[in-house]
């Protein structure tokens, strides 16, 4: 499986998640 990089916008906060 390859690493996944996605941005989740939660209200006024931006969450950067990195799944390897």
NUFISE-884960 format. One record per residue (C-alpha): residue number from 1; residue in one letter; x, y, z. Coordinates in steps of 0.25 Angstrom, whole numbers, plus 5000, padded with zeros to 4 digits. Each point is the difference from the previous one (the first is absolute). Last residue first. Layout:
BEGIN
+------+------+------+------+------+
: resi : resn :    X :    Y :    Z :
+------+------+------+------+------+
:  NUM :    A :    X :    Y :    Z :
...
+------+------+------+------+------+
END
This chain:
BEGIN
+------+------+------+------+------+
: resi : resn :    X :    Y :    Z :
+------+------+------+------+------+
:   20 :    X : 5007 : 5021 : 5021 :
:   19 :    X : 4988 : 5009 : 5004 :
:   18 :    X : 5003 : 5015 : 5001 :
:   17 :    X : 4989 : 5009 : 5005 :
:   16 :    X : 5000 : 5015 : 4999 :
:   15 :    X : 4989 : 5007 : 5008 :
:   14 :    X : 4995 : 5013 : 4996 :
:   13 :    X : 4992 : 5008 : 5011 :
:   12 :    X : 4990 : 5010 : 4998 :
:   11 :    X : 4989 : 4990 : 4998 :
:   10 :    X : 5007 : 4987 : 4998 :
:    9 :    X : 5007 : 5000 : 4987 :
:    8 :    X : 5006 : 4986 : 4997 :
:    7 :    X : 5013 : 5000 : 4992 :
:    6 :    X : 5005 : 4987 : 4994 :
:    5 :    X : 5013 : 4993 : 4998 :
:    4 :    X : 5000 : 4985 : 4998 :
:    3 :    X : 5012 : 4991 : 5001 :
:    2 :    X : 5000 : 4988 : 4991 :
:    1 :    X : 4995 : 4986 : 5003 :
+------+------+------+------+------+
END
